[in-house]
């Protein structure tokens, strides 16, 4: 079981950051992702595994003028 922004998410073997984003329907292009407080670069979303019991935080960056 994972925790994503405080909500539980079922974990599956081989799960990546991209899989978590798809499962939670996060599509916003500007995101900051951390796994147990370690930031993951966008280029690594498809290859970074998410171990069971990880705390995932997804922050949406908003900009304006």
N, C-alpha and C positions, 0 to 999 in steps of 0.2 A: 504494500500500500504506500502510495506517495501522498504528500501534502502539497497542493498547488494553491498558493495564495490563501492558505488556511482551510481549503476544502480537500477532502479525500479524493484520490483517484486510484483506481485499480492499476497495479503494476503488472507488466508482462515482461518476460525475459527478452533481452535484446532491445528494449525500449530506448529511444534516443530523445534528445531535446525536441526535435521536429515532431516526433510521435506525440509527445505531451502537448505541444502547441495545437496539433490537429485534434486531439481528444478533447481539449478544452475550447476548441473553435476560436483560437486567437489568430487573427489575420492582420492586425495592425502592423504596418511595416517598421515602425520604430519601437523596438522593445529592448529592455535590459533583462536578461535572464541570469539568475543565480541558482546554483545547486549547492545547498548547504553553505551559503554565503560566498561561494566562489563564482565569479562572473564567467560566462561563456560567450565567446565572440560569435557573431552571426554566421560567419563562415564555417563554424564548427557545429551548428545545430544538427546537421544530418549525420554526423559521425560521433558526437559525444554521447556515450551511454549514460543512462540515468539508473543508478542502482536502486534496489528496493529500499524503502524507508527514507528516501531522500526528501528534503524540504526544498521545494522549487518555488522561487519567487519570480513573478513576471510583472515588470513595471512598464507601463505605456508612457512613452515620451510624447509630450504635447508641446508644440511651439506656436508662437503667435507674435503678433507685432503690435 
